Amino acid sequence: MSKSNESSLAALRPVEQYVKRQKSATIAGLRSLGLSRPSLYRAIAMLVAQGRLVRVERGLYQPPSKIEVDSWVVVQRQYTKGVVCLLSALAFHNLTTQSPRKVWLALPKSAWRKPASYPPVRLVHLSGQGFTTGIDEHSRPGGIVRVYSVAKTIADCFKFRHQIGLDVALESLREGWRERRFTLEELDRMARVCRVQAVMRPYIEALVA
């Protein structure tokens, strides 16, 4: 066996353990292991071929069991200014029975970019307070995810009701109220930010009657 192959095999375990500890790892992070560049790249290629690592995107790797769970983290790494919104925010908050195939992500209008190939992303561009208001940060395996609060998400659903469906917006409103996930004051503030107070008013009045 050549020395290069021996060094690559010796690198398999530390590379795999590092990725498992970090939940996801970049090439830059893996270089901290002190391996030579050829040994590192060969070790990664071997682990991917054996199914022990999954290449999420160029230069980003995760254990295979983490891909679906951490798709929000992967998207957040790709779009550092992004905020999980609409259908994906509803799923994050467990306020819908739907499981969106794409990650819905809000970006400021000045940050337009082509959607990444993995995970599949649906970009929504917001501006002003409509983008900056109601952002919460949640710790997930592998990093922090920025997601709109329950009240902001529901208001956004009414704002984008023609894209996601009024039935989805109404379901989120009913479930959020039933589970006491927001106050009327919070909801009114977010409805005002999203400029949907008039749209939401009859549904809220019927809900609390």
C-alpha positions in Angstrom: 0.0 0.0 0.0 1.4 3.4 -0.9 2.1 6.0 1.7 -0.6 8.3 0.3 -3.2 5.6 0.7 -2.1 4.9 4.2 -2.3 8.5 5.2 -5.8 8.7 3.6 -7.0 5.7 5.6 -5.5 7.1 8.8 -7.5 10.3 8.2 -10.9 8.6 7.8 -11.6 8.3 11.5 -10.7 11.9 12.6 -12.5 13.4 9.6 -15.7 11.3 10.3 -15.6 12.1 14.1 -15.1 15.8 13.5 -18.1 16.0 11.2 -20.2 14.0 13.6 -19.2 16.4 16.5 -19.9 19.5 14.5 -23.1 18.1 12.9 -22.0 19.7 9.7 -18.5 20.7 8.6 -16.8 22.8 5.9 -13.5 22.1 4.2 -12.1 25.1 6.0 -13.2 23.6 9.4 -11.8 20.2 8.5 -8.4 21.7 7.7 -8.1 22.5 11.4 -7.3 18.7 11.9 -3.9 19.4 10.5 -4.1 16.8 7.7 -2.4 17.4 4.4 -4.6 18.7 1.6 -4.4 15.5 -0.5 -5.0 13.2 2.5 -8.0 15.3 3.6 -9.6 15.3 0.2 -9.0 11.6 -0.4 -10.4 10.8 3.1 -13.6 12.8 2.3 -14.0 11.1 -1.0 -13.7 7.7 0.6 -16.2 8.5 3.3 -18.7 9.9 0.8 -18.3 6.8 -1.4 -18.9 4.6 1.6 -22.0 6.5 2.6 -20.5 7.6 5.9 -20.7 11.3 4.9 -23.0 13.2 2.6 -22.0 16.1 0.5 -24.7 18.7 1.1 -23.1 21.3 -1.3 -19.7 22.2 -2.5 -17.4 22.2 0.6 -20.1 21.3 3.1 -20.5 17.7 4.6 -22.9 16.2 7.1 -23.5 12.7 8.6 -26.2 11.1 6.5 -28.8 11.0 9.3 -28.6 14.7 9.8 -29.5 15.9 6.3 -33.3 16.1 6.6 -33.3 17.3 10.2 -30.8 20.1 9.6 -32.0 21.5 6.3 -32.8 24.7 8.0 -29.3 25.0 9.2 -27.9 24.3 5.8 -30.0 27.0 4.2 -29.1 29.5 6.9 -25.4 28.8 6.2 -26.0 29.6 2.5 -28.1 32.7 3.1 -26.8 34.3 6.3 -29.3 37.2 6.0 -32.2 34.9 5.4 -35.2 34.2 7.7 -37.3 31.0 7.5 -40.8 32.1 6.7 -44.3 31.1 5.5 -44.8 27.3 5.0 -41.4 26.4 6.5 -41.9 28.7 9.5 -45.3 27.0 10.1 -43.6 23.6 10.0 -40.9 24.9 12.3 -43.5 26.0 14.8 -45.6 22.8 14.3 -48.6 24.8 13.1 -49.4 22.9 9.9 -49.9 19.4 8.8 -48.1 20.2 5.5 -44.4 19.3 4.9 -43.1 21.7 2.3 -40.6 20.2 -0.1 -38.8 23.5 -0.3 -37.4 25.7 2.4 -39.3 29.0 2.3 -36.9 31.8 3.0 -37.3 35.6 3.2 -34.5 37.9 2.0 -34.2 41.6 1.8 -34.8 42.9 -1.7 -31.2 44.1 -1.9 -29.9 40.5 -1.3 -31.4 38.8 -4.4 -29.5 35.7 -5.5 -30.2 32.5 -7.4 -31.7 29.8 -5.2 -29.3 27.0 -4.2 -29.7 23.5 -5.6 -29.7 21.8 -2.2 -31.7 22.0 -0.2 -34.4 23.3 -2.6 -35.3 26.8 -1.6 -38.3 29.1 -2.3 -37.1 32.7 -1.9 -39.5 35.5 -0.9 -38.3 39.1 -0.9 -39.4 41.5 1.8 -38.5 45.1 2.6 -38.4 47.4 5.6 -40.1 46.3 8.7 -41.8 43.6 6.8 -38.4 41.9 6.7 -36.8 43.0 10.0 -39.7 42.6 12.4 -40.5 39.4 14.4 -37.2 37.5 13.8 -36.4 34.9 16.5 -33.2 32.9 16.7 -33.3 29.2 17.5 -30.5 26.8 18.3 -30.5 23.7 16.0 -28.0 20.9 15.6 -25.2 22.5 13.7 -26.0 26.1 14.1 -28.5 28.9 14.7 -31.7 29.3 12.5 -33.4 32.6 12.1 -37.2 32.2 11.8 -40.2 34.5 12.1 -42.3 34.4 15.2 -45.6 32.7 15.2 -47.6 36.0 15.1 -45.4 37.3 12.2 -45.6 34.0 10.3 -49.4 34.1 10.5 -49.6 37.7 9.3 -47.2 36.8 6.5 -49.5 33.9 5.5 -52.4 36.3 5.1 -50.2 38.6 3.1 -49.1 35.8 0.8 -52.5 34.0 0.9 -52.7 34.0 -3.0 -49.5 32.1 -3.1 -49.9 29.6 -0.3 -53.7 29.5 0.0 -56.2 31.2 2.3 -56.9 27.8 3.9 -53.3 27.5 5.1 -53.5 31.0 6.6 -56.8 30.2 8.4 -55.4 26.9 9.7 -52.4 28.6 11.1 -54.5 31.3 12.7 -56.9 28.7 14.3 -54.1 26.4 15.5 -52.0 29.3 16.9 -54.9 30.7 18.8 -56.0 27.2 20.1 -52.5 26.6 21.4 -52.1 30.1 22.8 -49.0 30.8 20.7 -49.6 34.5 20.4 -51.6 37.3 22.0 -54.1 39.5 20.1 -51.8 42.4 20.7 -48.9 40.6 19.1 -51.0 39.5 16.2 -52.4 43.0 15.6 -48.9 44.5 15.6 -47.7 42.0 13.0 -50.8 42.4 10.9 -50.1 46.2 10.9 -46.5 45.6 9.9 -47.6 43.3 7.0 -50.5 45.7 6.1 -53.1 43.0 6.4 -55.2 44.3 9.4 -58.3 44.8 7.3 -57.9 41.3 5.7 -57.4 39.5 9.0 -60.0 41.5 11.1 -63.1 39.5 10.2 -61.4 36.1 10.8 -60.0 37.2 14.1 -63.3 38.6 15.3 -65.0 35.2 14.3 -62.2 33.4 16.2 -62.5 35.2 19.5 -66.3 35.6 19.4 
